[in-house]
């Protein structure tokens, strides 16, 4: 069974948009947290900066995109808690992974996400972002920041970011677009694979898919 990553109805048409704003969230920690801002301010700063990078003419030109892409990649690896993302995506079966398997899966999944979303960003098309509020969990350890993205054609799409504090910074661990969770979307497929495959086989398939996506760049 190959990893096909079938997107649920409603998510696929907005995938490039999700790509841009997921990366915006991932861009957070390296720049905006020196003054210890809250999650909404952190996210807003990140989105603004990433959209400026995307609007840079050098981004749409493959010959000049390299330095911009490398800068974003470096920030992503510092800003995103891939261990948290991985554990939530795999679900309860994460407990059956050895520490070494958890590390390899997190690395492979990070590589897959990074290459998938960077490949989907082709340029700025006039999107606008409105921040409509945030909701904290009862224990105060997680926050969901709500936004509405207005497309150039006027269509409005809700995009929410689930964030948690770690090592003095706010990090995104899930993105919800039109009520569809990125974590749950991947979890469904990974759990199906683990019904008949070992953790090592899942890791191998994620690595294979990551290499396949990278080859398309």
N, CA and C atoms as a LAMMPS dump frame, in Angstrom:
ITEM: TIMESTEP
0
ITEM: NUMBER OF ATOMS
651
ITEM: BOX BOUNDS ff ff ff
-5.0000000000000000e+02 5.0000000000000000e+02
-5.0000000000000000e+02 5.0000000000000000e+02
-5.0000000000000000e+02 5.0000000000000000e+02
ITEM: ATOMS id mol type element x y z
1 1 1 N 0.847 -1.209 0
2 1 2 C 0 0 0
3 1 3 C 0.869 1.24 0
4 2 1 N 0.666 2.118 -0.964
5 2 2 C 1.43 3.356 -1.054
6 2 3 C 0.719 4.467 -0.309
7 3 1 N 1.516 5.413 0.14
8 3 2 C 0.926 6.59 0.768
9 3 3 C 0.384 7.503 -0.321
10 4 1 N -0.91 7.662 -0.347
11 4 2 C -1.525 8.496 -1.373
12 4 3 C -1.996 9.828 -0.824
13 5 1 N -2.176 9.924 0.495
14 5 2 C -2.667 11.12 1.167
15 5 3 C -3.926 11.652 0.523
16 6 1 N -5.02 10.856 0.562
17 6 2 C -6.289 11.346 -0.001
18 6 3 C -6.873 12.421 0.891
19 7 1 N -7.175 13.582 0.328
20 7 2 C -7.708 14.693 1.114
21 7 3 C -9.211 14.616 1.169
22 8 1 N -9.752 14.864 2.331
23 8 2 C -11.193 14.826 2.502
24 8 3 C -11.858 15.955 1.726
25 9 1 N -13.104 15.728 1.428
26 9 2 C -13.876 16.717 0.686
27 9 3 C -13.848 18.049 1.431
28 10 1 N -13.561 19.12 0.693
29 10 2 C -13.516 20.442 1.283
30 10 3 C -12.112 20.913 1.545
31 11 1 N -11.181 19.994 1.779
32 11 2 C -9.812 20.399 2.061
33 11 3 C -8.99 20.536 0.799
34 12 1 N -9.17 19.626 -0.157
35 12 2 C -8.338 19.633 -1.352
36 12 3 C -8.394 20.948 -2.123
37 13 1 N -9.572 21.56 -2.373
38 13 2 C -9.591 22.799 -3.14
39 13 3 C -8.835 23.93 -2.469
40 14 1 N -8.739 23.901 -1.158
41 14 2 C -8.07 24.979 -0.437
42 14 3 C -6.652 24.606 -0.055
43 15 1 N -6.121 23.523 -0.6
44 15 2 C -4.826 23.018 -0.167
45 15 3 C -3.694 24.02 -0.346
46 16 1 N -3.578 24.698 -1.49
47 16 2 C -2.512 25.696 -1.601
48 16 3 C -2.629 26.792 -0.558
49 17 1 N -3.865 27.185 -0.241
50 17 2 C -4.074 28.186 0.787
51 17 3 C -3.628 27.655 2.14
52 18 1 N -4.024 26.426 2.462
53 18 2 C -3.595 25.807 3.701
54 18 3 C -2.081 25.743 3.766
55 19 1 N -1.459 25.427 2.643
56 19 2 C 0.002 25.355 2.609
57 19 3 C 0.628 26.664 3.038
58 20 1 N 0.167 27.739 2.469
59 20 2 C 0.74 29.047 2.773
60 20 3 C 0.572 29.413 4.235
61 21 1 N -0.632 29.162 4.762
62 21 2 C -0.885 29.608 6.121
63 21 3 C -0.389 28.628 7.161
64 22 1 N -0.252 27.361 6.816
65 22 2 C 0.425 26.445 7.714
66 22 3 C 1.878 26.851 7.852
67 23 1 N 2.52 27.131 6.742
68 23 2 C 3.902 27.562 6.802
69 23 3 C 4.04 28.872 7.561
70 24 1 N 3.05 29.726 7.429
71 24 2 C 3.08 30.969 8.2
72 24 3 C 3.123 30.657 9.686
73 25 1 N 2.312 29.701 10.099
74 25 2 C 2.307 29.326 11.5
75 25 3 C 3.628 28.698 11.911
76 26 1 N 4.198 27.884 11.042
77 26 2 C 5.458 27.23 11.354
78 26 3 C 6.601 28.233 11.49
79 27 1 N 6.46 29.381 10.878
80 27 2 C 7.514 30.379 10.822
81 27 3 C 7.634 31.16 12.123
82 28 1 N 6.815 30.817 13.105
83 28 2 C 6.594 31.653 14.256
84 28 3 C 7.812 31.852 15.157
85 29 1 N 8.356 30.783 15.711
86 29 2 C 9.159 30.915 16.921
87 29 3 C 10.451 31.667 16.726
88 30 1 N 11.084 31.542 15.595
89 30 2 C 12.395 32.121 15.407
90 30 3 C 12.417 33.63 15.41
91 31 1 N 11.261 34.289 15.15
92 31 2 C 11.272 35.729 15.009
93 31 3 C 10.496 36.48 16.072
94 32 1 N 9.356 35.958 16.476
95 32 2 C 8.399 36.809 17.162
96 32 3 C 8.347 36.649 18.668
97 33 1 N 9.162 35.75 19.244
98 33 2 C 8.942 35.415 20.625
99 33 3 C 9.916 36.06 21.6
100 34 1 N 10.779 36.914 21.116
101 34 2 C 11.748 37.52 22.019
102 34 3 C 11.059 38.31 23.118
103 35 1 N 9.945 38.966 22.805
104 35 2 C 9.219 39.759 23.781
105 35 3 C 8.095 38.954 24.437
106 36 1 N 8.086 37.645 24.243
107 36 2 C 7.104 36.754 24.831
108 36 3 C 5.679 37.174 24.518
109 37 1 N 5.325 37.37 23.245
110 37 2 C 3.956 37.73 22.901
111 37 3 C 3.023 36.537 23.066
112 38 1 N 1.737 36.789 23.073
113 38 2 C 0.769 35.707 23.146
114 38 3 C 0.661 34.991 21.821
115 39 1 N -0.133 33.917 21.787
116 39 2 C -0.222 33.117 20.568
117 39 3 C -0.772 33.893 19.382
118 40 1 N -1.797 34.73 19.607
119 40 2 C -2.373 35.471 18.479
120 40 3 C -1.356 36.444 17.895
121 41 1 N -0.669 37.176 18.743
122 41 2 C 0.319 38.134 18.244
123 41 3 C 1.457 37.411 17.53
124 42 1 N 1.863 36.285 18.103
125 42 2 C 2.913 35.487 17.486
126 42 3 C 2.51 35.026 16.095
127 43 1 N 1.281 34.517 15.987
128 43 2 C 0.79 34.026 14.706
129 43 3 C 0.663 35.153 13.692
130 44 1 N 0.138 36.299 14.133
131 44 2 C -0.052 37.424 13.23
132 44 3 C 1.281 37.912 12.675
133 45 1 N 2.274 38.003 13.532
134 45 2 C 3.603 38.414 13.077
135 45 3 C 4.163 37.422 12.064
136 46 1 N 3.976 36.134 12.359
137 46 2 C 4.492 35.093 11.472
138 46 3 C 3.843 35.153 10.101
139 47 1 N 2.513 35.25 10.079
140 47 2 C 1.81 35.265 8.8
141 47 3 C 2.227 36.466 7.968
142 48 1 N 2.333 37.613 8.617
143 48 2 C 2.748 38.815 7.896
144 48 3 C 4.116 38.625 7.259
145 49 1 N 5.049 38.072 7.997
146 49 2 C 6.402 37.898 7.483
147 49 3 C 6.48 36.862 6.379
148 50 1 N 5.749 35.757 6.534
149 50 2 C 5.792 34.732 5.504
150 50 3 C 5.141 35.226 4.222
151 51 1 N 4.028 35.956 4.351
152 51 2 C 3.391 36.48 3.151
153 51 3 C 4.31 37.46 2.424
154 52 1 N 5.121 38.205 3.175
155 52 2 C 6.089 39.094 2.535
156 52 3 C 7.133 38.285 1.764
157 53 1 N 7.541 37.152 2.344
158 53 2 C 8.501 36.296 1.639
159 53 3 C 7.878 35.746 0.354
160 54 1 N 6.606 35.329 0.442
161 54 2 C 5.946 34.752 -0.722
162 54 3 C 5.772 35.795 -1.829
163 55 1 N 5.563 37.054 -1.43
164 55 2 C 5.378 38.123 -2.416
165 55 3 C 6.69 38.547 -3.072
166 56 1 N 7.79 38.122 -2.508
167 56 2 C 9.095 38.45 -3.081
168 56 3 C 9.207 37.825 -4.478
169 57 1 N 9.522 38.618 -5.5
170 57 2 C 9.638 38.061 -6.859
171 57 3 C 10.615 36.901 -6.959
172 58 1 N 11.602 36.868 -6.073
173 58 2 C 12.568 35.772 -6.11
174 58 3 C 11.925 34.429 -5.772
175 59 1 N 10.775 34.452 -5.062
176 59 2 C 10.146 33.189 -4.667
177 59 3 C 9.539 32.464 -5.854
178 60 1 N 8.938 33.169 -6.779
179 60 2 C 8.257 32.507 -7.896
180 60 3 C 9.237 32.051 -8.971
181 61 1 N 10.463 32.483 -8.867
182 61 2 C 11.479 32.096 -9.845
183 61 3 C 12.333 30.976 -9.254
184 62 1 N 12.232 29.756 -9.804
185 62 2 C 13.001 28.64 -9.234
186 62 3 C 14.498 28.914 -9.171
187 63 1 N 14.999 29.744 -10.061
188 63 2 C 16.433 30.02 -10.085
189 63 3 C 16.89 30.871 -8.911
190 64 1 N 15.972 31.629 -8.315
191 64 2 C 16.344 32.532 -7.212
192 64 3 C 15.624 32.187 -5.903
193 65 1 N 14.857 31.115 -5.888
194 65 2 C 14.063 30.769 -4.71
195 65 3 C 14.9 30.157 -3.59
196 66 1 N 16.038 29.581 -3.927
197 66 2 C 16.816 28.798 -2.974
198 66 3 C 17.056 29.453 -1.633
199 67 1 N 17.631 30.662 -1.579
200 67 2 C 17.905 31.278 -0.272
201 67 3 C 16.653 31.523 0.557
202 68 1 N 15.554 31.918 -0.096
203 68 2 C 14.304 32.134 0.631
204 68 3 C 13.782 30.824 1.202
205 69 1 N 13.824 29.788 0.399
206 69 2 C 13.353 28.477 0.858
207 69 3 C 14.191 27.972 2.027
208 70 1 N 15.509 28.14 1.934
209 70 2 C 16.367 27.666 3.016
210 70 3 C 16.089 28.396 4.309
211 71 1 N 15.831 29.701 4.202
212 71 2 C 15.534 30.487 5.398
213 71 3 C 14.236 30.015 6.042
214 72 1 N 13.228 29.744 5.214
215 72 2 C 11.963 29.249 5.754
216 72 3 C 12.143 27.862 6.362
217 73 1 N 12.887 27.001 5.682
218 73 2 C 13.116 25.657 6.209
219 73 3 C 13.776 25.706 7.576
220 74 1 N 14.794 26.538 7.729
221 74 2 C 15.485 26.647 9.007
222 74 3 C 14.528 27.065 10.112
223 75 1 N 13.662 28.024 9.806
224 75 2 C 12.703 28.487 10.79
225 75 3 C 11.676 27.415 11.126
226 76 1 N 11.241 26.67 10.131
227 76 2 C 10.253 25.621 10.358
228 76 3 C 10.781 24.597 11.354
229 77 1 N 11.994 24.157 11.167
230 77 2 C 12.54 23.131 12.047
231 77 3 C 12.733 23.63 13.474
232 78 1 N 12.917 24.935 13.638
233 78 2 C 13.038 25.493 14.977
234 78 3 C 11.672 25.777 15.601
235 79 1 N 10.669 26.054 14.753
236 79 2 C 9.383 26.535 15.264
237 79 3 C 8.361 25.437 15.498
238 80 1 N 8.423 24.362 14.748
239 80 2 C 7.372 23.353 14.8
240 80 3 C 7.796 22.202 15.691
241 81 1 N 6.937 21.815 16.589
242 81 2 C 7.206 20.668 17.451
243 81 3 C 6.775 19.403 16.72
244 82 1 N 7.676 18.855 15.908
245 82 2 C 7.325 17.698 15.103
246 82 3 C 7.084 16.453 15.945
247 83 1 N 7.685 16.397 17.122
248 83 2 C 7.4 15.282 18.01
249 83 3 C 5.953 15.291 18.459
250 84 1 N 5.451 16.472 18.847
251 84 2 C 4.055 16.621 19.248
252 84 3 C 3.118 16.338 18.077
253 85 1 N 3.461 16.913 16.937
254 85 2 C 2.638 16.706 15.741
255 85 3 C 2.58 15.218 15.401
256 86 1 N 3.73 14.551 15.459
257 86 2 C 3.79 13.132 15.103
258 86 3 C 2.981 12.275 16.059
259 87 1 N 3.122 12.527 17.356
260 87 2 C 2.402 11.706 18.336
261 87 3 C 0.895 11.858 18.179
262 88 1 N 0.433 13.084 17.925
263 88 2 C -1.002 13.297 17.746
264 88 3 C -1.494 12.684 16.437
265 89 1 N -0.655 12.679 15.43
266 89 2 C -1.052 12.126 14.134
267 89 3 C -1.136 10.604 14.179
268 90 1 N -0.166 9.961 14.794
269 90 2 C -0.192 8.504 14.895
270 90 3 C -1.282 8.049 15.862
271 91 1 N -1.52 8.838 16.92
272 91 2 C -2.567 8.503 17.875
273 91 3 C -2.091 7.538 18.951
274 92 1 N -3.001 6.742 19.524
275 92 2 C -2.646 5.868 20.651
276 92 3 C -1.515 4.892 20.351
277 93 1 N -1.348 4.527 19.089
278 93 2 C -0.299 3.554 18.75
279 93 3 C 1.101 4.147 18.879
280 94 1 N 1.185 5.45 19.069
281 94 2 C 2.491 6.079 19.292
282 94 3 C 3.201 5.451 20.488
283 95 1 N 2.432 4.987 21.462
284 95 2 C 3.025 4.383 22.663
285 95 3 C 3.77 3.099 22.337
286 96 1 N 3.429 2.445 21.224
287 96 2 C 4.101 1.193 20.856
288 96 3 C 5.404 1.432 20.096
289 97 1 N 5.664 2.676 19.693
290 97 2 C 6.911 3.006 19.012
291 97 3 C 8.038 3.09 20.025
292 98 1 N 9.199 2.593 19.645
293 98 2 C 10.376 2.764 20.493
294 98 3 C 10.867 4.207 20.383
295 99 1 N 11.689 4.677 21.326
296 99 2 C 12.239 6.034 21.203
297 99 3 C 12.942 6.272 19.872
298 100 1 N 13.648 5.259 19.385
299 100 2 C 14.358 5.403 18.108
300 100 3 C 13.368 5.499 16.952
301 101 1 N 12.292 4.714 17.004
302 101 2 C 11.262 4.783 15.962
303 101 3 C 10.533 6.122 15.992
304 102 1 N 10.266 6.64 17.188
305 102 2 C 9.624 7.949 17.307
306 102 3 C 10.487 9.034 16.668
307 103 1 N 11.783 8.963 16.906
308 103 2 C 12.69 9.955 16.339
309 103 3 C 12.708 9.866 14.821
310 104 1 N 12.809 8.628 14.289
311 104 2 C 12.866 8.47 12.835
312 104 3 C 11.558 8.861 12.175
313 105 1 N 10.441 8.515 12.82
314 105 2 C 9.155 8.898 12.243
315 105 3 C 9.001 10.414 12.235
316 106 1 N 9.345 11.065 13.328
317 106 2 C 9.221 12.525 13.405
318 106 3 C 10.068 13.202 12.337
319 107 1 N 11.276 12.686 12.11
320 107 2 C 12.145 13.253 11.084
321 107 3 C 11.563 13.051 9.694
322 108 1 N 11.052 11.828 9.434
323 108 2 C 10.482 11.533 8.117
324 108 3 C 9.218 12.345 7.874
325 109 1 N 8.383 12.464 8.894
326 109 2 C 7.13 13.198 8.747
327 109 3 C 7.409 14.691 8.57
328 110 1 N 8.396 15.205 9.295
329 110 2 C 8.778 16.608 9.116
330 110 3 C 9.251 16.85 7.695
331 111 1 N 10.048 15.938 7.172
332 111 2 C 10.552 16.065 5.802
333 111 3 C 9.396 16.037 4.808
334 112 1 N 8.436 15.147 5.036
335 112 2 C 7.282 15.052 4.146
336 112 3 C 6.456 16.339 4.178
337 113 1 N 6.132 16.819 5.358
338 113 2 C 5.329 18.029 5.48
339 113 3 C 6.033 19.228 4.861
340 114 1 N 7.3 19.367 5.176
341 114 2 C 8.043 20.52 4.692
342 114 3 C 8.054 20.553 3.171
343 115 1 N 8.376 19.443 2.554
344 115 2 C 8.451 19.405 1.096
345 115 3 C 7.073 19.522 0.457
346 116 1 N 6.063 18.898 1.065
347 116 2 C 4.719 18.97 0.507
348 116 3 C 4.216 20.4 0.486
349 117 1 N 4.335 21.104 1.601
350 117 2 C 3.75 22.437 1.684
351 117 3 C 4.572 23.48 0.95
352 118 1 N 5.876 23.36 0.981
353 118 2 C 6.687 24.311 0.225
354 118 3 C 6.415 24.183 -1.264
355 119 1 N 6.161 22.962 -1.714
356 119 2 C 5.871 22.764 -3.137
357 119 3 C 4.541 23.377 -3.555
358 120 1 N 3.635 23.572 -2.598
359 120 2 C 2.301 24.07 -2.929
360 120 3 C 2.236 25.593 -2.997
361 121 1 N 3.236 26.261 -2.486
362 121 2 C 3.207 27.719 -2.49
363 121 3 C 3.817 28.223 -3.79
364 122 1 N 3.032 28.895 -4.586
365 122 2 C 3.512 29.403 -5.868
366 122 3 C 3.554 30.919 -5.932
367 123 1 N 2.899 31.592 -4.997
368 123 2 C 2.921 33.053 -5.016
369 123 3 C 1.744 33.642 -4.298
370 124 1 N 1.777 34.93 -4.124
371 124 2 C 0.728 35.656 -3.431
372 124 3 C -0.371 36.035 -4.414
373 125 1 N -1.632 35.757 -4.036
374 125 2 C -2.752 36.011 -4.93
375 125 3 C -3.77 36.981 -4.33
376 126 1 N -3.324 37.826 -3.415
377 126 2 C -4.211 38.834 -2.862
378 126 3 C -5.015 38.393 -1.658
379 127 1 N -4.645 37.285 -1.008
380 127 2 C -5.374 36.833 0.171
381 127 3 C -5.215 37.84 1.32
382 128 1 N -6.271 37.961 2.128
383 128 2 C -6.245 38.807 3.306
384 128 3 C -6.646 37.968 4.517
385 129 1 N -6.045 38.244 5.665
386 129 2 C -6.3 37.462 6.876
387 129 3 C -6.894 38.357 7.956
388 130 1 N -8.016 37.934 8.529
389 130 2 C -8.624 38.628 9.663
390 130 3 C -8.545 37.713 10.882
391 131 1 N -8.122 38.257 12.018
392 131 2 C -7.999 37.489 13.252
393 131 3 C -9.278 37.696 14.058
394 132 1 N -10.029 36.625 14.248
395 132 2 C -11.373 36.756 14.804
396 132 3 C -11.476 36.345 16.263
397 133 1 N -10.389 35.91 16.872
398 133 2 C -10.428 35.579 18.285
399 133 3 C -9.563 34.389 18.618
400 134 1 N -9.56 34.032 19.901
401 134 2 C -8.817 32.859 20.347
402 134 3 C -9.526 32.257 21.551
403 135 1 N -9.38 30.956 21.69
404 135 2 C -10.002 30.226 22.783
405 135 3 C -8.947 29.37 23.464
406 136 1 N -8.857 29.495 24.784
407 136 2 C -7.889 28.71 25.547
408 136 3 C -8.568 27.481 26.129
409 137 1 N -7.801 26.404 26.267
410 137 2 C -8.313 25.219 26.933
411 137 3 C -8.498 25.516 28.417
412 138 1 N -9.226 24.666 29.128
413 138 2 C -9.502 24.907 30.533
414 138 3 C -8.24 24.968 31.38
415 139 1 N -7.241 24.183 31.004
416 139 2 C -6.005 24.203 31.78
417 139 3 C -5.037 25.287 31.307
418 140 1 N -5.422 26.022 30.264
419 140 2 C -4.591 27.117 29.785
420 140 3 C -3.344 26.686 29.039
421 141 1 N -3.23 25.402 28.752
422 141 2 C -2.018 24.901 28.117
423 141 3 C -2.098 24.869 26.595
424 142 1 N -3.276 25.103 26.036
425 142 2 C -3.437 25.117 24.59
426 142 3 C -4.345 26.272 24.197
427 143 1 N -4.112 26.808 23.024
428 143 2 C -4.91 27.918 22.524
429 143 3 C -5.234 27.66 21.06
430 144 1 N -6.459 27.958 20.669
431 144 2 C -6.838 27.908 19.262
432 144 3 C -7.077 29.336 18.785
433 145 1 N -6.274 29.774 17.827
434 145 2 C -6.406 31.11 17.253
435 145 3 C -7.241 30.999 15.992
436 146 1 N -8.304 31.794 15.934
437 146 2 C -9.233 31.719 14.802
438 146 3 C -8.957 32.846 13.809
439 147 1 N -8.937 32.49 12.535
440 147 2 C -8.774 33.475 11.48
441 147 3 C -9.776 33.19 10.37
442 148 1 N -10 34.2 9.558
443 148 2 C -10.787 34.047 8.34
444 148 3 C -9.958 34.6 7.194
445 149 1 N -9.759 33.789 6.185
446 149 2 C -8.974 34.187 5.024
447 149 3 C -9.927 34.577 3.903
448 150 1 N -9.758 35.773 3.395
449 150 2 C -10.569 36.244 2.264
450 150 3 C -9.741 36.155 1
451 151 1 N -10.225 35.372 0.048
452 151 2 C -9.516 35.182 -1.203
453 151 3 C -9.699 36.397 -2.105
454 152 1 N -8.917 36.429 -3.15
455 152 2 C -9 37.539 -4.093
456 152 3 C -10.385 37.642 -4.713
457 153 1 N -11.071 36.502 -4.878
458 153 2 C -12.41 36.512 -5.466
459 153 3 C -13.511 36.785 -4.438
460 154 1 N -13.131 37.047 -3.183
461 154 2 C -14.093 37.368 -2.142
462 154 3 C -14.525 36.197 -1.284
463 155 1 N -14.174 34.98 -1.648
464 155 2 C -14.542 33.82 -0.845
465 155 3 C -13.833 33.857 0.501
466 156 1 N -14.571 33.545 1.572
467 156 2 C -14.018 33.542 2.921
468 156 3 C -13.853 32.115 3.417
469 157 1 N -12.689 31.824 3.975
470 157 2 C -12.391 30.481 4.449
471 157 3 C -11.877 30.554 5.883
472 158 1 N -12.518 29.854 6.83
473 158 2 C -11.997 29.836 8.204
474 158 3 C -10.772 28.934 8.308
475 159 1 N -9.73 29.458 8.933
476 159 2 C -8.502 28.695 9.174
477 159 3 C -8.105 28.928 10.626
478 160 1 N -8.124 27.874 11.429
479 160 2 C -7.795 27.981 12.845
480 160 3 C -6.486 27.267 13.142
481 161 1 N -5.743 27.802 14.102
482 161 2 C -4.441 27.26 14.469
483 161 3 C -4.461 26.841 15.927
484 162 1 N -4.148 25.594 16.192
485 162 2 C -4.027 25.108 17.566
486 162 3 C -2.568 25.193 17.987
487 163 1 N -2.344 25.849 19.103
488 163 2 C -0.985 26.164 19.521
489 163 3 C -0.782 25.766 20.983
490 164 1 N 0.454 25.498 21.312
491 164 2 C 0.803 25.212 22.701
492 164 3 C 2.166 25.811 23.015
493 165 1 N 2.402 26.131 24.278
494 165 2 C 3.703 26.693 24.66
495 165 3 C 4.716 25.586 24.92
496 166 1 N 5.919 25.791 24.432
497 166 2 C 6.989 24.833 24.692
498 166 3 C 8.326 25.548 24.59
499 167 1 N 9.159 25.362 25.603
500 167 2 C 10.495 25.956 25.627
501 167 3 C 10.423 27.47 25.424
502 168 1 N 9.43 28.1 26.031
503 168 2 C 9.344 29.55 25.986
504 168 3 C 8.773 30.123 24.709
505 169 1 N 8.188 29.284 23.854
506 169 2 C 7.628 29.782 22.596
507 169 3 C 6.302 29.092 22.327
508 170 1 N 5.466 29.745 21.525
509 170 2 C 4.201 29.155 21.105
510 170 3 C 4.403 28.425 19.783
511 171 1 N 3.919 27.191 19.723
512 171 2 C 4.105 26.381 18.523
513 171 3 C 2.774 25.796 18.06
514 172 1 N 2.628 25.713 16.766
515 172 2 C 1.415 25.141 16.182
516 172 3 C 1.542 23.626 16.152
517 173 1 N 0.483 22.941 16.62
518 173 2 C 0.485 21.478 16.541
519 173 3 C -0.671 20.95 15.7
520 174 1 N -1.537 21.822 15.207
521 174 2 C -2.595 21.391 14.298
522 174 3 C -3.159 22.622 13.602
523 175 1 N -3.669 22.425 12.392
524 175 2 C -4.325 23.48 11.625
525 175 3 C -5.67 22.944 11.172
526 176 1 N -6.715 23.741 11.343
527 176 2 C -8.066 23.339 10.969
528 176 3 C -8.567 24.292 9.899
529 177 1 N -8.853 23.757 8.723
530 177 2 C -9.367 24.578 7.642
531 177 3 C -10.741 24.059 7.251
532 178 1 N -11.717 24.953 7.308
533 178 2 C -13.11 24.577 7.044
534 178 3 C -13.509 23.362 7.875
535 179 1 N -13.137 23.406 9.159
536 179 2 C -13.491 22.382 10.148
537 179 3 C -12.815 21.036 9.907
538 180 1 N -11.782 20.986 9.093
539 180 2 C -11.046 19.743 8.854
540 180 3 C -9.657 19.874 9.476
541 181 1 N -9.334 18.963 10.371
542 181 2 C -8.066 18.977 11.097
543 181 3 C -6.979 18.295 10.273
544 182 1 N -5.848 18.968 10.158
545 182 2 C -4.717 18.371 9.453
546 182 3 C -4.238 17.114 10.172
547 183 1 N -4.177 17.158 11.507
548 183 2 C -3.753 15.99 12.278
549 183 3 C -4.678 14.806 12.023
550 184 1 N -5.974 15.034 12.112
551 184 2 C -6.928 13.936 11.913
552 184 3 C -6.886 13.416 10.484
553 185 1 N -6.636 14.301 9.534
554 185 2 C -6.591 13.881 8.143
555 185 3 C -5.463 12.874 7.9
556 186 1 N -4.29 13.153 8.472
557 186 2 C -3.179 12.208 8.357
558 186 3 C -3.398 10.985 9.244
559 187 1 N -3.983 11.189 10.416
560 187 2 C -4.134 10.078 11.364
561 187 3 C -4.952 8.944 10.763
562 188 1 N -5.999 9.27 10.037
563 188 2 C -6.846 8.246 9.438
564 188 3 C -6.04 7.31 8.559
565 189 1 N -5.179 7.89 7.733
566 189 2 C -4.389 7.053 6.829
567 189 3 C -3.316 6.265 7.562
568 190 1 N -2.64 6.908 8.535
569 190 2 C -1.585 6.212 9.259
570 190 3 C -2.157 5.05 10.075
571 191 1 N -3.317 5.26 10.671
572 191 2 C -3.916 4.168 11.434
573 191 3 C -4.313 3.013 10.525
574 192 1 N -4.81 3.321 9.339
575 192 2 C -5.129 2.261 8.376
576 192 3 C -3.884 1.458 8.031
577 193 1 N -2.78 2.13 7.82
578 193 2 C -1.536 1.436 7.486
579 193 3 C -1.078 0.57 8.644
580 194 1 N -1.163 1.107 9.879
581 194 2 C -0.682 0.368 11.044
582 194 3 C -1.569 -0.821 11.393
583 195 1 N -2.744 -0.917 10.789
584 195 2 C -3.578 -2.097 11.002
585 195 3 C -2.932 -3.347 10.423
586 196 1 N -2.056 -3.16 9.417
587 196 2 C -1.426 -4.321 8.779
588 196 3 C 0.085 -4.17 8.631
589 197 1 N 0.641 -3.096 9.171
590 197 2 C 2.077 -2.858 9.012
591 197 3 C 2.704 -2.511 10.355
592 198 1 N 4.008 -2.675 10.435
593 198 2 C 4.747 -2.349 11.649
594 198 3 C 5.121 -0.866 11.64
595 199 1 N 5.524 -0.31 12.789
596 199 2 C 6.013 1.067 12.797
597 199 3 C 7.148 1.299 11.804
598 200 1 N 8.067 0.336 11.698
599 200 2 C 9.175 0.496 10.76
600 200 3 C 8.676 0.564 9.318
601 201 1 N 7.66 -0.218 8.997
602 201 2 C 7.108 -0.182 7.642
603 201 3 C 6.405 1.141 7.367
604 202 1 N 5.713 1.683 8.369
605 202 2 C 5.096 2.997 8.21
606 202 3 C 6.164 4.057 7.987
607 203 1 N 7.208 4.016 8.778
608 203 2 C 8.298 4.985 8.63
609 203 3 C 8.879 4.915 7.221
610 204 1 N 9.085 3.702 6.733
611 204 2 C 9.641 3.529 5.393
612 204 3 C 8.724 4.136 4.342
613 205 1 N 7.43 3.986 4.51
614 205 2 C 6.487 4.527 3.532
615 205 3 C 6.449 6.057 3.583
616 206 1 N 6.539 6.606 4.775
617 206 2 C 6.576 8.064 4.887
618 206 3 C 7.85 8.609 4.248
619 207 1 N 8.976 7.941 4.483
620 207 2 C 10.23 8.358 3.863
621 207 3 C 10.147 8.263 2.347
622 208 1 N 9.543 7.194 1.855
623 208 2 C 9.382 7.02 0.407
624 208 3 C 8.565 8.159 -0.19
625 209 1 N 7.47 8.511 0.497
626 209 2 C 6.622 9.583 -0.001
627 209 3 C 7.343 10.92 0.058
628 210 1 N 8.11 11.16 1.107
629 210 2 C 8.868 12.392 1.218
630 210 3 C 9.886 12.511 0.075
631 211 1 N 10.553 11.408 -0.241
632 211 2 C 11.518 11.425 -1.346
633 211 3 C 10.828 11.645 -2.686
634 212 1 N 9.639 11.07 -2.831
635 212 2 C 8.878 11.255 -4.055
636 212 3 C 8.483 12.721 -4.247
637 213 1 N 8.027 13.358 -3.166
638 213 2 C 7.637 14.77 -3.243
639 213 3 C 8.851 15.634 -3.528
640 214 1 N 9.965 15.328 -2.889
641 214 2 C 11.178 16.118 -3.099
642 214 3 C 11.641 16.052 -4.555
643 215 1 N 11.471 14.892 -5.155
644 215 2 C 11.903 14.717 -6.542
645 215 3 C 11.079 15.54 -7.518
646 216 1 N 9.902 15.982 -7.083
647 216 2 C 9.033 16.78 -7.958
648 216 3 C 9.37 18.265 -7.913
649 217 1 N 10.296 18.642 -7.063
650 217 2 C 10.625 20.07 -6.93
651 217 3 C 11.426 20.546 -8.126
